[in-house]
Amino acid sequence: MAASESQTLTLPGSAALHAESASSTRAPSLLNLSLRHAKLVRLWVAAIPVALALLLFALKRNEWIAGLKQPLEETALFVLGFGILGALARYAATRHPFFLWYAGLCAAFFWREVHLKHASTVMYLALAILLVLAWRKYERLCPYLASRLLNSVVFMTLTCYVGSQVIDKNFRPELLSDRYLYDPIEESLEILGHAALALAAWTVRAPSNAPAET
């Protein structure tokens, strides 16, 4: 009777432990992941691209601003290449799959900056695949995906990209005649986002409560 009672008492705990173990092998929901990572973002980083855009808008009539589009486009390739190199170097040193994933992220933006036909479509498709991979392989990538630096950098990069596209699409008709003045602002915002990605490739660390790099 005592043995039976003891067995009865331990079964719920065992079942809960088994359920927790089983659930840990499944990818968390996208909603839970979004909420979890939103809390890791330092929102003030969005002020950096906004400040840069306001500064360049104030200086847009200067001749040296108007002539920056081509040099900025070429610089973007070097910046993103530096990010890809950093991610691959970190992978060689740690053998952690996160850095292969991150190299793919930088490569997606790099491909768009090559400006080949359908380059933007390829980038969006690559980003969608990378997002699915991060979700499905979250447990393996999590130590670095949980980095506050990484989440803030990705948020700032998205802010830069959205801002550049707002300028690129010319939602304000009166800007059409000044296209050559606004192109450098668009490119500068994109490079700021690319630079943040590239630097994070070399500097991102797993949180202190995660397993250390080996």
N, C-alpha and C positions, 0 to 999 in steps of 0.2 A: 504493500500500500504506500509506504514512504517512498519507495523507488518510483512507483507510478506517479505519485504526486510531484516528486522532483522532476520527473521527465515532462510532466504536463506544464510545470512552471518554466522550464527552459526552452520549450518549443517556440513560444512567441518570439523570444529574443533571437533564437536561431533563424527563425523565418525572416525577421526584420534584417538581420545581418546578411542573409542570403539575398534578400531583395535589394539591399543597398549595394552589395557587391555586383549584382546583375545590372543594376541601373547605372553603375559607374562605367560599364563597358559600352553603354549607348551614348551617342552624341547628344548633348543637351539641346533643348529647343532654341531656335533662333531668337525668339522673344527673350528668353532668359539670358542668352548670351549678350544680346543688345543692351539689356538693362544693366548687366554686370559690367560690361566694358564702358558704358556711358558714365558710370560712376568713377572710372579711372582717368577720365579725360580732364585735363586742366583747361577749363574753358577760356582762360585769359590768353591762350596762345592764338586765338582767333583775332586778337587785336593787332598782332604783328602784320599779317597781310593787309588788314584794313589801314593801318598806319602807313605802310609802304604805298598802297594805292592812292591814298590822299596826298602823300608827298609828291608822287609822280604826276598826279593830276594838276597839282599846283605848279609843277615845273614843265608841263607838257609842251609849252610853246618854245622852250629852249631848243636850239638846233641840235645839240648833242643828244638830246632825248629822242628826237625824231629819227636819227640815224642808227639807233641801237637794235632794230628788229633782227637783222641778219646776224650780227655778232652774238646776240642773245640766243638765237635758235641753235647756233653752232655750240655755244657754251653748254646748253642743256644736255647735249649728247655726252660731253665730257663729265658733267656732274653726275648724270645717271650711270655712266660707265664706272665712275668711282664707287657708286653705291653697289653695283653688281660685283665689282672686284672685292669690296669690303665683305659682302655677304658670302662670297665663295671662299675668301680667306678665313672667315670665321667658321665656315663649315669644315674646311680642311683642318682647323685647329681643334674643333669640338666634336665633329661628326654628328652634330645635332640637326635633325631634318628641318627645323625652323628656318635655318639659314638658306637652305635650298628653296624653301617657300618664299623667303624674302627676296632672294635673287630673282625669282620669277616675277615678284611684284615690281621690282625696279625695271626688269626687262620689259614688262608690259608698257610702262610709261616711256621707256627708251624707244620701243618700236613706234609709238605714236609720233615721237619727235623726229623720226626718219622722214615722215611726211610722204610715205608711199600711198598708193591708192588703197582705200579702205583701211588705212592704218588705225583710225579711231575705232572702227568696228572691231578690228582684231583686238585692240586694247580692252574694249568693253567686254568682249567674250573672254579674254584671258582673266580679267578681274573677276568675272562671274565664276569661272572655274576655280580660281584661287580662293574665293569666298566659300565655295562648297567644300573644297579641300580642308580649309581651316575649320569648318564646322564638323565634317566627318572625322577628321584626324585631330580633333581638339585636344584630346588627352595627351597626345604626343607633342603637340606644339604649345600647349598651355603655359609651360614655365616662362616662355618669352612673350606669348600673346598677353599674359597678365601684367606685363610691364607698363607702369604708368607713363614712362617716357614714350614707348612705342605707341600707345593709344593716343597720346597727345599729339605726337608727330603725324600720325595718320589723319587725325581730325584737322590739324592745320593744313596738311596737304590737300584734303578735300575742300577746305575753305578757300585755299588758293585756286584750286581748279575751278570751283563753281564761280568764283569772282572773275577769273579770266574768261570763262565762257559767257558770262553776262556781258562783258565788254566786247567779246568777239562777235556775238550775235547782234550787237547794235540795236537794242530794244528802243533806243532814243533816236528818232529819225534825224534830229539836228546834228548828230555826231557823224553822219555818213560822209560829209565833206572833209572831215578831219581824221579819216581812217588812218593815215600815216602817223598821226600823233598818238593814237590810242593803241596801235599794235605793240609798241615797246612796253606799255603798261601791262598789257595782257601777258607778254612774254616774261616780264619781270616777276609777275605773280607766280607763273608756272615754275620758273627757276627757283624761287623761294621754296616752293613745295618740294621740288626735286632735291634741293640742297638739304632740306630737313630729312628726307628719306635716306639720302646718301650718308649723312652723318650718323643717323640712327643705325645704319648697317654696321658701322664700326664701333659704336658705343653702347648699344642696347645690352642690358643685362637682365637675367632672370631675377625676380624679386628675392629678397633675402630668405624667405621661408620656402623657396623652391630649391630643388637639387642644384648644386653648383655645377659649373662647366667642368668637363673633364678633358 
